[in-house]
Amino acid sequence: MAACYTTGASYFILLLLNYIFCRKLQVRKIYDIKYMTFWIGIVVFYAAMMLILPEMRIVRYAAFLGITVGLYLWKFKQIKALWKTMKQ
């Protein structure tokens, strides 16, 4: 369990350092803060749900499936365009 927390913390620190260095190098808009906050929120929500509901596997997997399908439908056009470029 400690490895999970330290890995998550390490990736967060890496994200912050990357952001700080990009700012110092005056790279414009390398990250969209609202977009990153949204995705971090989705991951934190799902991780919290996994910790809160360890015995309720059906609820966990249904939530995972619901979140995945919802995000897929939300980003369907972008995914479709990406598939087209990958096939070329």
Secondary structure as GFF3:
##gff-version 3
##sequence-region A 1 88
A	DSSP	alpha_helix	2	24	.	.	.	ID=ss1
A	DSSP	alpha_helix	33	52	.	.	.	ID=ss2
A	DSSP	alpha_helix	57	74	.	.	.	ID=ss3
A	DSSP	alpha_helix	76	87	.	.	.	ID=ss4
###
